[in-house]
Amino acid sequence: MKRLVSVFAIASVASAALAQSFTIISPRDGQKLREVVEMTFPKGVGDIEPGSFIGISLNGKFLEAVVPDVDQQRGVLSYKLDTKAMRLPDGEHTLGAALYRKTPNGTMITERSEVRITLANYDIPVPAEGILLRYNWKPATQNYYAISFLQDVSMMTGAQNRMGGRAARQPIFEEKARYLIAVDDVKSGGTGVVRIQLVPYKGENKDYLYITRPGATGPAVINKWEFGSLVRLISNRGHEQYADVPDYHGFFGVNQRKMDKMLMINIPMPLLPEQPQKVGDRWTGRIVISEGEIPEIQATGRAAIEIPAQATLESIEWEQGRRTAKIRLVTERAADRGGVPTVQVGTRDFRNDNRLSISEVLWFDIDRGEMVKRILTVEGDRRIEPATTSQGAGAGGAQGGPSAAGATASGGGGGTTGQAGVDRGLQRGGPQGPGGQGGPTFGGANAPGQRGGQGGGQQGGDAALFVRERLVITITLDN
């Protein structure tokens, strides 16, 4: 009996050890995958002690080192591999995981596990004539979107820029909100009556947003009864045909004063190409951005403007489990500043003294005719001359940066009269430069322009300061 018990005990220990051996639980061998892939491992072996980690590889090539999250409910370690963000190609692959642990001889691989998988992010057939993209407006349709605003700034001296340096980004503004796109009616020709308004955060007991009102110095709680609506007539290509902010109707009728205090969100719909497109096709498209406050919108019936841009259908791919067309649009404007030469060397981070670019990446559901994801980026570069510049002519004032969320940014001040150059037979400083222009309005805190630099005699070196301000608006389907 004792022998039987001890055999039983040995078998139990062996079974427990076998169950806790390091292995990839998921994905399963032979599984077809796309987008974000969850990898899970046994929780016992995998309680990674300090200094240990798991190395992820594809076809034997190391991808990254990770410390998985502990999922107590399922009793596993979990890590999410974003196959699209890593640009992993479609097809059959060997997905590997190696457990690195501390040993007396240093951190070493103690166990490995592999599975065969098939990636299929782009396995969507495209007709030879291309795909015609159109909004499919349907009455009573409601889609919710999460939206985030991120504004950052990066700076670099002219000398660092000449050496091919890269400026580090410093975030200065970040907020998140949520809004609704509702189709209230559909007119002839496929034109939708589309209502857009802010909604509370997703989840129970949420009836507010914590965001910055236009003109405010910081975020505050905005309750849902303070959210106003913007109504548009939008064609099935995305053209705004008419826009209006309906008056607020309280218990005693119309209350325009109340409406002026309501908070609305003005995010136009992206414009789709006129003709069917195939992957790789290019055309002259348009980036649609917001314009106007409540009184202007009510007076003009317009809440958006279209900016010409170079458009490309980059791919047909899966996004959030939907078949989507990925379209990229880019427009850029650069200008010399009063005789000061622009920076044109390709290895430099700042390639122009005065540049404004707007880009948009759109993922559009080709089956349902709906926007799935959109990233709008506004980026402005400017060159600020030091108190005594190395240039002969007075430099213009700095251009105002894009505003994070509301009032137009103020322009930079004018440059002052240049000072004389050092005693090297060089020319004296030029006259006062003009003030810079304010940046475009996108709704939030101001990003004021900087004071213009002084003119001065040409000298060796480049003490100018390059500044890049960037605003990124990310919109994601959040039903």
N, C-alpha and C positions, 0 to 999 in steps of 0.2 A: 504493500500500500504506500509506504514511504517512497519507494522508487517511482511509483506511478505519480505521486504528488510532485516529486522533484522533476520528473520529466515534463509534467504539466507546467510547472513553474518555468522551466527552461524554454518550453515552447511559447509561453506567454511573453517572456522577455524578448525572445527572438522576434515574435510577431509584432510587439510594440516597436522594437528597433527598426524592423522592416517598414512599418507604417510611417515612421518618422524620418526615413531616409530622404535626402534632398532630391526632389524631382519636380518637374513641371506638371502641375495638376491640370492647368488649362493655359493655353488652348490644347485641344486634343490633337493627337497625331492625325494628319490628313485633313484637318479642318480648313475650310475656305473662309478667309477673313478680309475685313476692310476697315478703314478709318482707325479708330482707337481700339486697340486690342488689350484686354485685361489678361495679365499673366498672374497665376496664383501658385503658391508653394506651401508645403506643410508648415504649420505654425510651430513648432517645437524646435526643429532644426533651424528653422528660419528666424527665430528670435535673434536677430543679428546683434552681437555684442559690439561695443564701441571699437572702431577700427576695422570692423569686418563689413563686407558689402557683397552684392551680387553683380556680376558682370554680364551684360546682355550682348549677344552676338548674332549676326546673320551671316550664314554661309561661312562661318569661321572668322568673320571680320568683326572686331570689337566695335560696339555701338556706343555704350555708355555704362557707367557704374551707378548703381542705385541702391538705396536702402528702402525696401518696400514698407508700405503701411501695414499695420496689424489689424485684421478684421476679426474682432473677438466673436462676433455673432456666427460667422461661418467657420471660425477656427483655422484661418489661412492667412498667409501674407499676400498682399495684393500690390501689383505695380501695373500702371497703364502705359502702354507703348503706342505713341501716336505715329502710325506708319506714314501718314500724309505729311505731317510736319517734318519728318525725317527724310522725306522724298524716297522712300523705299520702293523699288520697282515692282510692278505686278509680276506674277509667275510663281513657280514652286521654289521654296527656300527651306533651309534648315535653320530653325530658330533655336538658339542655344542659351543656356544660363549656367554660369560657373559661380560656386560659392567660395569667396575669398575669406579666409579666417586668419587671425593672428596665431602664429606658431613661434616656438623658440628661435626659428631661423628667419622670422619675419612674416609678413602677410603673404600667404600662398593659397593657390587653388586646392581645396580639399575635396570637393565633389563637383560633378558636372551632370547636366541633363539636356537632352535635345528632343525636338519634335519636328516633323515635316509639316509645313503649312503651305497654303496657296494664297497669295495676296491678290485682291481683285478690286482695287480702288477705281480703276479706269476701264473696266470690262463692259462698256456700254456701247453698243453699235450705233453708228451715226449714218443716216441715209446719204447716198452719194450726192444728192442735191443740197445737203445741209439741213439745219434745223431752224424752223421759224419760231421765234420766241414771242409769246404774247401773254399779257395778264388775262387770267380767266376769272373775271369778276362775277361773283355769285351772290345774290341777295342773302342777307343774314349771316354771311361768312364773317368770322372774327378770328384774327390772328394776333397773338401777343408777342412782343419783342423786348428782349433785354438790350439796353443801350449803355455804353460806357464812354466817358470822355477822359482822355489822358493828354495832358499838355506837359511838355518837357523842354528844356533848354540845354544847349551845349556850347562851349566856348573854346577857342584856341587862338594862340598868338600867330601872327603872320610867319614868324620864324619856324614855329612848330609845324605849321601847314606846309611850308616849303619842304620840310624834311619828310613829308608823307605821313604825318601823325594822324590819329583818329580821335576825335573829340568824344569824351564821355558824356552821356546824357544824364541830366538831373531832373527828376520829376518835380513839377511845381503846382500841378492841379490834377486831381483825379476824382471823378464822381460816377455813380451808377444810378440808373433809373429804369423804368419799364413803361412801355406804352402800347396802345391798342390801335390796330388798323381794322376798321369795321366797314363792310360794304352794306350800305343802307338801301341801295336801289341800283338797278342797271338800266341805262337808257339805250336807245337804238344805236346800232353800230358797235355795241360792246363797251360803251362808256360807263364807268362806274361812279356812283355817288359814294365817295369814300370819306369816312370820318376818322380823324386821327386825334388821340388824346392821351395824356398821361394816365397811368393806373398805378395803384399801390404795388409794393413789392410782392413777389410770389410767396405764398405761405399763409397759414392760418393767423388770425388776429393781426393782420397787417392792413392798415387803412391810411398809410401815409408814404411820402418819399422824403428822404433827407438830402436835399440838393440846394444849390445856390440860385437864388432868383437873379434875373438880369439887373445889374447895377448894385447888387449887394456885395458886401466884403467877405462873406463866408456862408457856409451852408446852414440851413434851418429846416425844421420839420414843416412840410407842406401837406396839409390834410387833403383827403380825396375830394371833399366838397369844394375845394379851391381849384380843381382842375377844369380848364376850359377846353372846348372842342374847336378843331379846325376842319372845315368841310371842303372837299375838292371834287370837281368833276375831272376825272382822269381817263384818258383814252386807253385802249388795250395795249398801246405801246409805252404808256407812261407819261404822255404829254398832259400838262396841267391846262385845262380849258377854262377853268374858273375856280376861284377860291373865296371863301368867306368865313368869318368868325361870327357865328350866330349870337344874337343878344341873349343875355341871361334873363330867364323868366322866373321871377320869384313868386311869393304868395300874392303879391299885389301887382303883378304885371311885369313889364320890361324894366330892367334895372341896369342901364348902361354903365353907371358908375361902378356897380358891382362887377360888371364884365371887365372893366379896365384893370381890376385887381386880380382877376383870374390868371392862372398860369397855364399856358398852352405850350405845346411842342410843335415845332415846324420842321419836319423831316420829309422832304419831297421823295416821291418814288423814283427809282432809277429809270432812265430812258432805255428802251430796248432797240436793237437794230431794226431797220426797215425791211431788210431782205434776209432770206435764209442764210445761215453761216455754217461753215465747216471749221473744224479745229485748225488753228493757224491763220484763219482769214483775218484781214485787217480792214478797217473802214474808219471814216471820220464820224465819231460819235459825239455825245455831249454829256458832260457831268452836270447834274441838276443840283443846285444848292438853294438854301432858303433865302428869302429876302422880305423885309418889311415887318413893322410892328402892327398891332391890332388895328389902329385907326387907318394906316395906309392900306392894309389888306382889305378892310371893309370899303374903302373909297375906290380902290383900283380893281378889285377882284383878282389880284395876282399875289402869290406868296412864294414864287420861285423864279429863278433865272437859269438859263442853260448856257454852259460854257463849252465851246468846241474843244474836243480832245481826240487823241489818237486811241482807237479802240482795237482790242485783239480778243478773239475767242481762244483762250489758252488751252482749255480741256473740257471734256465731258466727264464728270467724276461724281462719285458718291459723296454726299455731305449730309450729315445727320440722318443717314438712312434713306436719303432721297437722291434720285438721279438729277444732277444739276449741270447747268452750263456755267463755267467759270469765265467771266469777262473782266478784263483789265482795261481801264481808261487812264490816260496820263496827259496832262497839259503842263507846260512849264514856260515861264517868262523870265528872261534875264536881261539886264541893261547895264551899260557902262555908266559911271558916275562922273560927269564933268571932266573928262580927260584923264581920269585915273584909270590905268589899264586894268582890265578884268583878269581874274586868275583862270587860266585855261589848261593847265597841266593835268592830265588824267589821273596821276597818282595822288593828287591832293584831295583831301576831304572836302574843302571848300573850293569849288571850281569857278565861282563867279562872285564878284563883290556884292551884287544885289540880285537876288533870285527869289522867285515865288513859284512853287509847284503845287499842283493839286492832283491827287491820284485816287482812284476808286477801284476796288475789287469787289465784284458781285458774284454770288452763287445763286442761280435762279432755277427753280424747280421746273423741269421741262414737261412734266406730266400734269401737275396741278396748276401751273401758271402763277406761282407765288414766289416772293422773295424769301430766301432761306437765310442768307447771311450777306452782310455788306460792311466793308471797311473803307472809310473815307479818311485820307491823310492830307493835311495842309502843312506845308513846310516852307519857311522863309529864311533865307540867309542874308546877312548884312555885314558890312565891314565898318568898324568904328575906328577912326583915326585917334592916335594918342594926343596929348596936349601939345607936343612938338612932333609933327609927323615927318616922315622921310620923303614926302611928296612936294613938288613945287607949287601946285595949285591948291586952293582951299577946297577941302572935301565937303560934300553935301551932308545934311543932317541924316541921322540913321532912320531907316524905315520902321514904322510901327509894326509890331508883330501881330499875328492873328489872335483874336480874342477867344477865350475859352468858352464863353457861353452868354454873351449879351451885347453890351454896348461896344461900339467901334473903338479900336485902340487908337490912342492919340499918336500923332506923328512925332518924329524926332525934331529937336531944335536945330537951328542953322549952325553951320560951322563958323568959327571966329576967324579973324584975319590971320593969315599964316605968319609965323615968325621967320626970322632970317636963318639961313642955313649956316652950318659951321664954316669956319674959315678955310674953305677948299675951293673957292672960286665958283661956288654953286649959286643958283638963282634964289631969290628971296621968296617968301610965302605969297600965295595968291589971295584973292579977295574972299569975303565971307561966302560960304556955300549955302544953298537953299535948304529949308527944312524938309524932313522926310514925310512920307505919306502914312496915314493910318492903315492898319491891316484890315482884312475882311472880318465881318461880324459872324460869329457862329453861336452866340448865346452864352454868357457867364461873366467871369471877372475880366477886367481890362488887362491888356499887356502893353504898357506904354512904350512908345518909341524912345530911343536913346538920344542924348544930345549929340549934335554933329561935331566931328573932330576939327581941329585947327589945321590950316595949311601951314607949310613950312618948307625950308630949303631941303633939297634932296640929300640924303645921307645914306651911309651904308646900313644894312640890316632892315628888318621890317617889324616894327613894334606895334603894328595895327592889331586890333582884336577882331576876330571873326566870331559872330554869334548866330546860332541856328535855333529858331523856335519851331516847335512841331506840335500840331494838334491831331490826335488820332481818335476818330469816332468809330466804334465797333458796334454793329447791330446784329443780333442773333435771334432766330426764331425761338420762342420760349413758351410754347403752348402748354 
